[in-house]
Amino acid sequence: MSEIDLTQYKGVWCFGEVRHGKLVTQTYELLTIGSRIAKELNEKLSVVLVGHNLQGWTQELLEAGAEKIYLLDHPELENFTDEAYTKALAELAAKEKPNKILIPATTVGRSMAGRLATILHTGAIADVTDLTLGPGTNGAGGRALNAIRPTYGGNLFVTVRCEKCRPEIITVRPMSFPKAARTPGKIGEIVNVPINPSSWNLKTKVVSYAPEQSSELDIGSADKIVSGGRGLGKPDNFNLVRSLAKALGAAVGSSRPPVDSGWIPYRHQVGLTGRTVKPKLYVACGISGQIQHLAGMGQADTIIAINRDPECQLMKMATFSVEADLNEFIPLLVEEIGKQKN
Ligand SMILES: Cc1cc2nc3c(=O)[nH]c(=O)nc-3n(C[C@H](O)[C@H](O)[C@H](O)COP(=O)(O)OP(=O)(O)OC[C@H]3O[C@@H](n4cnc5c(N)ncnc54)[C@H](O)[C@@H]3O)c2cc1C
């Protein structure tokens, strides 16, 4: 890689992910950390939106802290493909030379970041949970950006720096930062970037999109989650978890073993290789509390553990620990909740 003039790169960008017509909430989490870094660097905070019919999000994003918004809006970008979205973002970044690009570590963001880094001949740091400026230098006389991320299955946290790479591309793990507060009426600059995807000779095309038909609450946004683990013993016992979730108005989560065994789809998995959740209430049924599970739910406000083993990690750290056989306890609890409701 040839030496580049690092001083040319200015500004903090957040990739605003619009998924099937909705802006994902992680964009507001990026704005919290993006705005902190931009202020410390005295650089501009921008959001880049790629997709179609994007104008509707601009005011919210300005109010959430963005100073400038780039719109890469085209009918051919209505549905996400790695190839087209990354191409759009890479063309703009090559021209504008941002210093940092923050991308949510969602499925879309994780998929794009490596491809983007390759096109721009730079480095990407994945799945970051915190960012600080300094210690260390950034190769251009300023403070280095230190990216903190879990490694070795969540047993260690490492600090990674890309001192000679620009732009620095970073994917940020969902729920690592609170959502940015809004300042009503705030204004900023909106740039409609002219793009022509037809000229990109794209090899991938979305033919159609059919959303999954499900009435289940999504664990990513639920206030209450009831999760089941290997202690359920068999797939049918997820009905116990579902009945408790229904009684509480909660979403259904899972540790990894039931997902690996095919008892429940992956979208329910909480943890290091699943999803990070931060509900007000997390009920763990037959889950021991290995570090990889805690990485996904350890920040819940109130944790209730139901387990036969009082010595397991989740029972020790829970707000309320219930030493019981879940096969006996959950039906009693559901019945009691029903009585209380009546
Ligand atoms: C790289 C890597 C990534 C990983 N990512 C994840 C991840 O994202 N999410 C995740 O969850 N795990 C993940 N894991 C797996 C993790 O290490 C653990 O194996 C897993 O979390 C254990 O799940 P568990 O608690 O359901 O099962 P166990 O650890 O087997 O615990 C079962 C619990 O059920 C209790 N129990 C059994 N029967 C009953 C009963 N009848 N009533 C009440 N309690 C009962 C037991 O006492 C025990 O505490 C990962 C591992 C690695 C190496």
The ligand as a Tripos MOL2 file, in Angstrom:
@<TRIPOS>MOLECULE
LIG
   53    58     1     0     0
SMALL
NO_CHARGES

@<TRIPOS>ATOM
      1 C1        -17.0840  -18.1380   19.9240 C.3       1 LIG1
      2 C2        -18.2860  -18.5190   20.7260 C.ar      1 LIG1
      3 C3        -19.4230  -17.7710   20.5830 C.ar      1 LIG1
      4 C4        -20.5680  -18.0850   21.3220 C.ar      1 LIG1
      5 N1        -21.6830  -17.3100   21.2010 N.ar      1 LIG1
      6 C5        -22.7430  -17.5490   22.0000 C.ar      1 LIG1
      7 C6        -23.8840  -16.7070   21.9560 C.ar      1 LIG1
      8 O1        -24.0020  -15.7840   21.1610 O.2       1 LIG1
      9 N2        -24.8930  -16.9520   22.8220 N.ar      1 LIG1
     10 C7        -24.8620  -17.9870   23.7250 C.ar      1 LIG1
     11 O2        -25.8240  -18.1530   24.4910 O.2       1 LIG1
     12 N3        -23.7900  -18.8070   23.7540 N.ar      1 LIG1
     13 C8        -22.7420  -18.6310   22.9110 C.ar      1 LIG1
     14 N4        -21.6940  -19.4740   22.9470 N.ar      1 LIG1
     15 C9        -21.8310  -20.7250   23.7210 C.3       1 LIG1
     16 C10       -21.5200  -20.5340   25.2070 C.3       1 LIG1
     17 O3        -20.1390  -20.7260   25.4230 O.3       1 LIG1
     18 C11       -22.2950  -21.5680   26.0500 C.3       1 LIG1
     19 O4        -22.0140  -22.8660   25.5760 O.3       1 LIG1
     20 C12       -23.7950  -21.3580   26.0080 C.3       1 LIG1
     21 O5        -24.1090  -20.0140   26.3210 O.3       1 LIG1
     22 C13       -24.4510  -22.2660   27.0570 C.3       1 LIG1
     23 O6        -25.8370  -22.1930   26.8770 O.3       1 LIG1
     24 P1        -26.7970  -22.6130   28.0390 P.3       1 LIG1
     25 O7        -26.5570  -21.7540   29.2390 O.co2     1 LIG1
     26 O8        -28.1730  -22.6510   27.4650 O.co2     1 LIG1
     27 O9        -26.3800  -24.1260   28.3200 O.3       1 LIG1
     28 P2        -25.5860  -24.7730   29.6100 P.3       1 LIG1
     29 O10       -24.3580  -24.0060   29.8420 O.co2     1 LIG1
     30 O11       -25.5270  -26.1960   29.2770 O.co2     1 LIG1
     31 O12       -26.5910  -24.4800   30.7810 O.3       1 LIG1
     32 C14       -27.8060  -25.1470   30.9520 C.3       1 LIG1
     33 C15       -28.3530  -24.7240   32.3130 C.3       1 LIG1
     34 O13       -29.6340  -25.2740   32.4510 O.3       1 LIG1
     35 C16       -29.7840  -25.6780   33.8240 C.3       1 LIG1
     36 N5        -30.8320  -26.6990   33.8510 N.ar      1 LIG1
     37 C17       -30.8100  -27.9320   33.3150 C.ar      1 LIG1
     38 N6        -31.9760  -28.5340   33.4820 N.ar      1 LIG1
     39 C18       -32.7770  -27.6680   34.1580 C.ar      1 LIG1
     40 C19       -34.1300  -27.7200   34.6340 C.ar      1 LIG1
     41 N7        -34.9000  -28.7870   34.4230 N.pl3     1 LIG1
     42 N8        -34.6090  -26.6590   35.2810 N.ar      1 LIG1
     43 C20       -33.8510  -25.5540   35.5080 C.ar      1 LIG1
     44 N9        -32.5690  -25.4650   35.0910 N.ar      1 LIG1
     45 C21       -32.0550  -26.4940   34.4080 C.ar      1 LIG1
     46 C22       -28.4160  -26.1820   34.2170 C.3       1 LIG1
     47 O14       -28.2540  -26.1410   35.6140 O.3       1 LIG1
     48 C23       -27.5110  -25.2170   33.4890 C.3       1 LIG1
     49 O15       -27.1920  -24.1130   34.3120 O.3       1 LIG1
     50 C24       -20.5560  -19.1850   22.2190 C.ar      1 LIG1
     51 C25       -19.3800  -19.9370   22.3370 C.ar      1 LIG1
     52 C26       -18.2740  -19.6080   21.6060 C.ar      1 LIG1
     53 C27       -17.0250  -20.4140   21.7610 C.3       1 LIG1
@<TRIPOS>BOND
     1     1     2 1
     2     2     3 ar
     3     2    52 ar
     4     3     4 ar
     5     4     5 ar
     6     4    50 ar
     7     5     6 ar
     8     6     7 ar
     9     6    13 1
    10     7     8 2
    11     7     9 ar
    12     9    10 ar
    13    10    11 2
    14    10    12 ar
    15    12    13 ar
    16    13    14 ar
    17    14    15 1
    18    14    50 ar
    19    15    16 1
    20    16    17 1
    21    16    18 1
    22    18    19 1
    23    18    20 1
    24    20    21 1
    25    20    22 1
    26    22    23 1
    27    23    24 1
    28    24    25 2
    29    24    26 1
    30    24    27 1
    31    27    28 1
    32    28    29 2
    33    28    30 1
    34    28    31 1
    35    31    32 1
    36    32    33 1
    37    33    34 1
    38    33    48 1
    39    34    35 1
    40    35    36 1
    41    35    46 1
    42    36    37 ar
    43    36    45 ar
    44    37    38 ar
    45    38    39 ar
    46    39    40 ar
    47    39    45 ar
    48    40    41 1
    49    40    42 ar
    50    42    43 ar
    51    43    44 ar
    52    44    45 ar
    53    46    47 1
    54    46    48 1
    55    48    49 1
    56    50    51 ar
    57    51    52 ar
    58    52    53 1
@<TRIPOS>SUBSTRUCTURE
     1 LIG1         1 GROUP 0 **** ****
